[in-house]
Amino acid sequence: MLFRQLIDLETSSYTYLLSAGPRREAVLIDPVKSQLQTYLTLLRELELTLVKTLDTHTHADHITALGDLRDATGAASVMGEQSRASCVSERVADGQTVEVDELVLRALSTPGHTNESYSFLLERGGPPMVFTGDVLLIRGSGRTDFQGGDPHASYRSIVHRLFTLPEQTLVYPAHDYKGWTASSIGEEKRHNPRLAGKSEAEYVAIMQALNLPDPKQIDVAVPANLACGQPAA
Protein backbone atom coordinates (compact mmCIF):
# COMPACT_ATOMS: atom_id res chain seq x y z
CA MET A 1 0.00 0.00 0.00
CA LEU A 2 1.14 3.53 -0.78
CA PHE A 3 0.03 6.11 1.77
CA ARG A 4 0.82 9.81 2.03
CA GLN A 5 -0.44 12.38 4.53
CA LEU A 6 -0.31 15.93 3.17
CA ILE A 7 -0.98 19.18 5.03
CA ASP A 8 -2.22 22.62 4.09
CA LEU A 9 -0.41 24.79 6.61
CA GLU A 10 -2.73 27.78 6.29
CA THR A 11 -5.77 25.85 7.49
CA SER A 12 -4.09 22.88 9.28
CA SER A 13 -6.00 20.60 6.89
CA TYR A 14 -4.89 17.05 6.14
CA THR A 15 -5.32 15.34 2.79
CA TYR A 16 -4.66 11.63 2.32
CA LEU A 17 -3.40 9.84 -0.80
CA LEU A 18 -3.91 6.07 -0.95
CA SER A 19 -3.09 3.48 -3.58
CA ALA A 20 -2.85 -0.30 -3.62
CA GLY A 21 -2.85 -2.79 -6.46
CA PRO A 22 -1.32 -3.46 -9.85
CA ARG A 23 -3.21 -0.76 -11.75
CA ARG A 24 -1.59 1.99 -9.64
CA GLU A 25 -4.94 3.72 -9.18
CA ALA A 26 -5.30 6.21 -6.34
CA VAL A 27 -7.82 8.03 -4.17
CA LEU A 28 -7.47 11.42 -2.45
CA ILE A 29 -9.44 12.19 0.70
CA ASP A 30 -10.30 15.81 1.61
CA PRO A 31 -8.16 17.61 -1.01
CA VAL A 32 -7.60 21.38 -0.66
CA LYS A 33 -7.89 23.65 -3.70
CA SER A 34 -4.73 25.65 -2.92
CA GLN A 35 -2.70 22.41 -2.95
CA LEU A 36 -3.86 21.30 -6.42
CA GLN A 37 -0.44 21.51 -8.04
CA THR A 38 1.13 19.60 -5.16
CA TYR A 39 -1.30 16.73 -5.73
CA LEU A 40 -0.80 16.69 -9.49
CA THR A 41 2.97 16.72 -9.10
CA LEU A 42 2.92 13.90 -6.57
CA LEU A 43 0.61 11.77 -8.71
CA ARG A 44 2.93 12.24 -11.67
CA GLU A 45 6.09 11.49 -9.70
CA LEU A 46 4.59 8.35 -8.14
CA GLU A 47 3.14 7.27 -11.51
CA LEU A 48 -0.39 7.02 -10.12
CA THR A 49 -3.75 7.51 -11.82
CA LEU A 50 -6.24 9.37 -9.66
CA VAL A 51 -9.58 7.59 -9.92
CA LYS A 52 -11.66 9.03 -7.08
CA THR A 53 -11.63 11.99 -4.70
CA LEU A 54 -13.62 11.99 -1.45
CA ASP A 55 -14.78 14.80 0.80
CA THR A 56 -15.83 13.74 4.28
CA HIS A 57 -18.20 16.73 4.52
CA THR A 58 -18.77 20.27 3.26
CA HIS A 59 -15.75 22.04 4.69
CA ALA A 60 -16.12 25.55 6.13
CA ASP A 61 -12.47 26.54 6.52
CA HIS A 62 -11.02 25.82 3.08
CA ILE A 63 -12.13 25.34 -0.51
CA THR A 64 -12.15 21.79 -1.81
CA ALA A 65 -10.19 20.62 -4.86
CA LEU A 66 -12.82 18.07 -5.92
CA GLY A 67 -13.89 19.96 -9.04
CA ASP A 68 -10.40 21.00 -10.11
CA LEU A 69 -9.10 17.44 -9.74
CA ARG A 70 -12.01 16.09 -11.77
CA ASP A 71 -11.19 18.56 -14.54
CA ALA A 72 -7.45 17.82 -14.39
CA THR A 73 -7.55 14.03 -14.07
CA GLY A 74 -11.07 12.80 -14.77
CA ALA A 75 -11.34 11.47 -11.22
CA ALA A 76 -14.87 10.97 -9.91
CA SER A 77 -15.82 13.13 -6.92
CA VAL A 78 -17.58 11.35 -4.06
CA MET A 79 -19.53 12.57 -1.01
CA GLY A 80 -22.18 11.18 1.30
CA GLU A 81 -25.73 11.07 0.02
CA GLN A 82 -26.89 13.77 2.46
CA SER A 83 -24.57 16.39 0.97
CA ARG A 84 -26.25 19.39 -0.66
CA ALA A 85 -23.43 19.61 -3.23
CA SER A 86 -25.13 18.93 -6.55
CA CYS A 87 -21.83 18.77 -8.42
CA VAL A 88 -20.44 15.47 -7.13
CA SER A 89 -20.06 12.51 -9.47
CA GLU A 90 -21.13 9.86 -6.97
CA ARG A 91 -23.02 9.75 -3.68
CA VAL A 92 -22.53 7.02 -1.11
CA ALA A 93 -24.91 5.86 1.58
CA ASP A 94 -24.03 4.49 4.99
CA GLY A 95 -22.41 1.08 4.62
CA GLN A 96 -21.62 1.36 0.91
CA THR A 97 -18.07 0.86 -0.29
CA VAL A 98 -15.74 2.92 -2.45
CA GLU A 99 -13.41 0.61 -4.39
CA VAL A 100 -10.25 1.70 -6.19
CA ASP A 101 -8.01 -1.09 -7.50
CA GLU A 102 -7.33 -3.18 -4.35
CA LEU A 103 -8.51 -0.51 -1.91
CA VAL A 104 -11.92 -0.86 -0.27
CA LEU A 105 -13.21 2.04 1.82
CA ARG A 106 -16.52 1.67 3.66
CA ALA A 107 -18.63 4.81 4.10
CA LEU A 108 -19.82 5.40 7.66
CA SER A 109 -22.45 8.08 8.27
CA THR A 110 -21.11 10.04 11.26
CA PRO A 111 -23.12 13.25 11.58
CA GLY A 112 -22.53 15.75 14.33
CA HIS A 113 -19.92 18.19 13.08
CA THR A 114 -22.23 18.71 10.11
CA ASN A 115 -25.43 16.86 9.33
CA GLU A 116 -23.82 15.22 6.27
CA SER A 117 -20.46 14.16 7.70
CA TYR A 118 -19.04 10.76 6.75
CA SER A 119 -16.04 8.78 7.87
CA PHE A 120 -14.30 6.27 5.59
CA LEU A 121 -12.98 2.99 6.98
CA LEU A 122 -10.23 1.21 5.06
CA GLU A 123 -11.34 -2.41 4.97
CA ARG A 124 -8.95 -3.80 2.38
CA GLY A 125 -5.66 -2.74 0.82
CA GLY A 126 -3.78 -1.65 3.93
CA PRO A 127 -3.75 -1.66 7.73
CA PRO A 128 -7.02 -0.85 9.54
CA MET A 129 -7.49 2.92 9.44
CA VAL A 130 -10.41 5.31 9.51
CA PHE A 131 -10.55 8.79 8.01
CA THR A 132 -12.82 10.72 10.35
CA GLY A 133 -13.06 14.15 8.75
CA ASP A 134 -13.89 16.67 11.48
CA VAL A 135 -16.14 14.44 13.58
CA LEU A 136 -13.37 12.81 15.65
CA LEU A 137 -10.11 14.71 16.01
CA ILE A 138 -6.98 13.67 17.85
CA ARG A 139 -7.73 14.35 21.53
CA GLY A 140 -10.72 16.43 20.47
CA SER A 141 -13.78 16.56 18.24
CA GLY A 142 -15.18 18.87 15.60
CA ARG A 143 -17.36 21.81 16.63
CA THR A 144 -21.10 21.28 16.39
CA ASP A 145 -22.53 24.80 16.19
CA PHE A 146 -23.19 25.33 12.45
CA GLN A 147 -24.08 23.50 9.19
CA GLY A 148 -26.62 21.32 10.95
CA GLY A 149 -24.14 20.30 13.64
CA ASP A 150 -25.52 18.60 16.72
CA PRO A 151 -23.51 17.64 19.84
CA HIS A 152 -25.88 14.74 20.59
CA ALA A 153 -25.35 13.34 17.09
CA SER A 154 -21.60 13.93 17.41
CA TYR A 155 -21.41 11.94 20.65
CA ARG A 156 -23.41 9.07 19.20
CA SER A 157 -21.37 9.00 15.97
CA ILE A 158 -18.14 8.83 17.92
CA VAL A 159 -19.07 6.63 20.89
CA HIS A 160 -21.65 4.33 19.31
CA ARG A 161 -20.09 4.10 15.83
CA LEU A 162 -16.40 4.94 15.67
CA PHE A 163 -15.52 3.68 19.15
CA THR A 164 -16.98 0.27 18.27
CA LEU A 165 -14.20 -0.25 15.70
CA PRO A 166 -11.21 -2.38 16.74
CA GLU A 167 -8.97 -0.43 19.10
CA GLN A 168 -5.92 -0.80 16.84
CA THR A 169 -7.69 1.03 14.00
CA LEU A 170 -5.63 4.09 13.14
CA VAL A 171 -7.43 7.44 13.23
CA TYR A 172 -6.64 10.05 10.57
CA PRO A 173 -8.67 13.28 10.92
CA ALA A 174 -9.11 16.11 8.43
CA HIS A 175 -7.42 18.61 10.77
CA ASP A 176 -4.99 18.93 13.62
CA TYR A 177 -3.94 22.17 15.29
CA LYS A 178 -1.37 20.81 17.76
CA GLY A 179 1.06 18.91 15.55
CA TRP A 180 -0.44 15.42 15.93
CA THR A 181 -0.56 13.31 12.77
CA ALA A 182 -2.41 10.14 13.77
CA SER A 183 -4.04 8.35 16.66
CA SER A 184 -5.98 5.13 17.20
CA ILE A 185 -9.46 4.23 18.32
CA GLY A 186 -8.08 2.79 21.54
CA GLU A 187 -6.11 5.94 22.32
CA GLU A 188 -9.09 8.20 21.78
CA LYS A 189 -11.39 6.02 23.87
CA ARG A 190 -8.97 6.26 26.78
CA HIS A 191 -7.42 9.71 26.42
CA ASN A 192 -9.71 12.07 24.48
CA PRO A 193 -10.54 14.69 27.15
CA ARG A 194 -13.98 15.44 25.70
CA LEU A 195 -15.05 11.81 25.54
CA ALA A 196 -13.11 9.51 27.87
CA GLY A 197 -15.38 8.67 30.78
CA LYS A 198 -17.93 11.30 29.71
CA SER A 199 -21.67 10.78 29.44
CA GLU A 200 -23.59 12.18 26.50
CA ALA A 201 -24.91 15.00 28.69
CA GLU A 202 -21.39 15.90 29.84
CA TYR A 203 -20.12 15.91 26.25
CA VAL A 204 -23.01 18.10 25.09
CA ALA A 205 -22.29 20.59 27.87
CA ILE A 206 -18.62 20.75 26.83
CA MET A 207 -19.50 21.37 23.19
CA GLN A 208 -22.14 24.00 23.97
CA ALA A 209 -19.65 25.94 26.08
CA LEU A 210 -16.91 26.19 23.42
CA ASN A 211 -18.05 29.58 22.05
CA LEU A 212 -15.68 29.48 19.08
CA PRO A 213 -15.42 32.19 16.40
CA ASP A 214 -16.57 31.29 12.90
CA PRO A 215 -13.89 29.93 10.56
CA LYS A 216 -12.30 32.80 8.64
CA GLN A 217 -13.32 31.47 5.23
CA ILE A 218 -16.79 30.16 6.07
CA ASP A 219 -18.72 32.70 3.96
CA VAL A 220 -16.61 31.86 0.93
CA ALA A 221 -15.79 28.22 1.52
CA VAL A 222 -19.25 26.76 2.09
CA PRO A 223 -20.86 28.17 -1.11
CA ALA A 224 -17.74 27.24 -3.10
CA ASN A 225 -17.69 23.73 -1.73
CA LEU A 226 -21.33 23.17 -2.61
CA ALA A 227 -20.03 23.72 -6.17
CA CYS A 228 -17.06 21.34 -5.65
CA GLY A 229 -14.73 24.31 -5.25
CA GLN A 230 -15.47 25.87 -8.62
CA PRO A 231 -17.32 29.03 -9.72
CA ALA A 232 -20.97 28.57 -10.56
CA ALA A 233 -21.59 28.05 -14.25
DATA-V241004 format. One record per residue. N is the residue number from 0. PHI is phi in degrees with one decimal (999 if undefined). OMEGA is omega in whole degrees, 0 to 359 (none if undefined). D_LAST is the distance of its C-alpha to the last C-alpha in whole Angstrom. Layout:
n = [N;N]
phi = [PHI;PHI]
omega = [OMEGA;OMEGA]
d_last = [D_LAST;D_LAST]
This chain:
n = [0;1;2;3;4;5;6;7;8;9;10;11;12;13;14;15;16;17;18;19;20;21;22;23;24;25;26;27;28;29;30;31;32;33;34;35;36;37;38;39;40;41;42;43;44;45;46;47;48;49;50;51;52;53;54;55;56;57;58;59;60;61;62;63;64;65;66;67;68;69;70;71;72;73;74;75;76;77;78;79;80;81;82;83;84;85;86;87;88;89;90;91;92;93;94;95;96;97;98;99;100;101;102;103;104;105;106;107;108;109;110;111;112;113;114;115;116;117;118;119;120;121;122;123;124;125;126;127;128;129;130;131;132;133;134;135;136;137;138;139;140;141;142;143;144;145;146;147;148;149;150;151;152;153;154;155;156;157;158;159;160;161;162;163;164;165;166;167;168;169;170;171;172;173;174;175;176;177;178;179;180;181;182;183;184;185;186;187;188;189;190;191;192;193;194;195;196;197;198;199;200;201;202;203;204;205;206;207;208;209;210;211;212;213;214;215;216;217;218;219;220;221;222;223;224;225;226;227;228;229;230;231;232]
phi = [999;-101.5;-140.3;-134.3;-109.4;-117.0;-127.5;-99.6;-65.9;-63.5;-114.9;54.1;-98.6;-99.7;-123.2;-122.9;-109.8;-130.7;-154.9;-157.7;120.1;-70.7;-82.9;55.2;-88.9;-135.6;-130.4;-115.5;-111.7;57.2;-74.8;-107.2;-55.8;-67.9;-102.7;-53.1;-65.4;-61.3;-63.6;-64.3;-63.9;-64.7;-59.6;-66.0;-66.0;-90.1;56.9;-111.1;-107.6;-75.9;-107.1;-142.5;-124.5;-120.2;-112.2;-70.9;-171.4;-80.4;-71.2;-111.7;-115.6;-154.7;-95.3;-72.1;-102.8;-53.7;-66.4;-63.5;-69.1;-64.7;-65.6;-78.9;-125.3;82.9;-65.0;-74.3;-96.4;-130.8;-142.7;-65.7;-66.7;-82.3;-62.8;-87.0;-74.0;-82.0;-92.0;-71.5;-77.1;-139.0;-118.3;-116.6;-101.2;-54.5;92.1;-72.6;-112.1;-111.6;-117.5;-136.2;55.6;-96.5;-86.1;-130.5;-112.1;-97.8;-78.7;-119.7;-71.0;-133.3;-68.3;145.1;-67.4;-128.7;-81.6;-126.7;-74.7;-126.6;-109.9;-127.7;-99.1;-76.5;-100.1;-151.2;110.0;-175.8;-66.2;-62.6;-150.0;-131.1;-100.4;-98.4;58.3;-104.7;-69.4;-112.7;-105.0;-76.4;59.8;-168.3;-155.2;-72.6;-56.0;-130.7;-108.1;-156.3;54.5;73.1;-63.5;-154.9;-63.8;-64.5;-63.8;-59.9;-58.3;-67.7;-62.8;-77.2;-75.1;-91.8;-119.0;-68.3;-73.3;-88.7;-71.4;-54.5;-62.4;-80.0;-60.8;-74.6;-109.2;-123.3;-86.0;-83.9;-146.9;-153.4;-112.3;-122.1;97.6;-76.3;-115.1;-160.0;-145.5;-143.3;-59.9;-61.3;-59.3;-68.3;-60.9;-91.4;-124.4;-70.5;-65.7;-84.0;-124.2;-62.8;73.3;-97.6;-78.6;-61.6;-63.2;-66.0;-62.8;-60.1;-62.9;-60.9;-67.0;-72.3;-95.8;-66.6;53.1;-87.8;-71.3;-63.7;-55.7;-59.0;-99.7;-57.8;-68.9;-95.6;-67.2;-62.8;-60.1;-65.0;-73.7;-69.5;-111.0;58.9;84.6;-122.5;-60.2;-63.6;-69.4]
omega = [172;183;176;175;184;183;168;189;183;184;182;181;176;171;184;176;180;175;175;176;187;183;179;174;187;174;173;180;178;178;184;186;183;180;185;183;176;180;182;178;182;177;180;183;180;178;180;173;179;184;181;172;183;166;180;180;176;185;180;185;174;179;182;175;183;184;180;179;177;178;186;188;186;182;177;177;188;171;176;187;180;182;176;179;183;189;186;181;184;174;179;176;178;178;177;181;171;185;179;184;180;177;172;177;179;180;178;177;182;180;178;172;166;181;179;181;175;166;180;183;177;182;180;177;181;179;179;179;179;180;195;182;179;183;177;176;179;183;179;177;182;179;187;190;173;180;178;178;183;182;177;179;178;180;183;177;183;188;186;180;185;182;174;176;177;187;181;179;180;181;177;182;178;181;162;185;184;179;176;180;181;175;174;178;179;178;184;177;185;193;180;188;179;191;185;179;184;171;177;180;179;178;180;179;177;184;181;181;185;177;183;173;177;172;185;186;191;183;178;189;185;177;179;184;172;174;180;175;183;178;177;182;none]
d_last = [38;36;35;33;32;30;30;27;30;28;27;30;27;29;27;29;29;31;33;36;37;38;34;33;30;28;26;25;25;23;22;21;18;20;23;21;23;26;25;24;28;29;28;29;33;33;32;30;27;25;24;23;21;22;21;24;22;19;21;21;23;20;17;17;17;16;12;14;17;16;14;17;20;19;20;19;18;20;20;23;23;23;19;17;14;12;11;15;16;20;21;25;27;31;33;31;31;28;30;30;33;36;34;34;32;32;30;32;30;31;30;31;29;26;26;24;26;27;30;30;34;35;37;38;38;39;41;40;37;35;31;31;28;29;31;35;35;38;41;38;35;32;32;31;31;27;24;27;29;33;36;38;35;35;38;39;36;38;41;41;38;38;42;43;42;45;46;45;41;40;37;34;32;29;30;34;35;39;39;39;37;38;41;42;42;46;45;43;45;48;47;44;45;43;43;47;49;47;47;44;45;46;42;41;43;42;38;38;40;38;37;34;32;28;26;25;21;21;19;16;17;17;13;12;14;13;9;12;12;9;6;4;0]
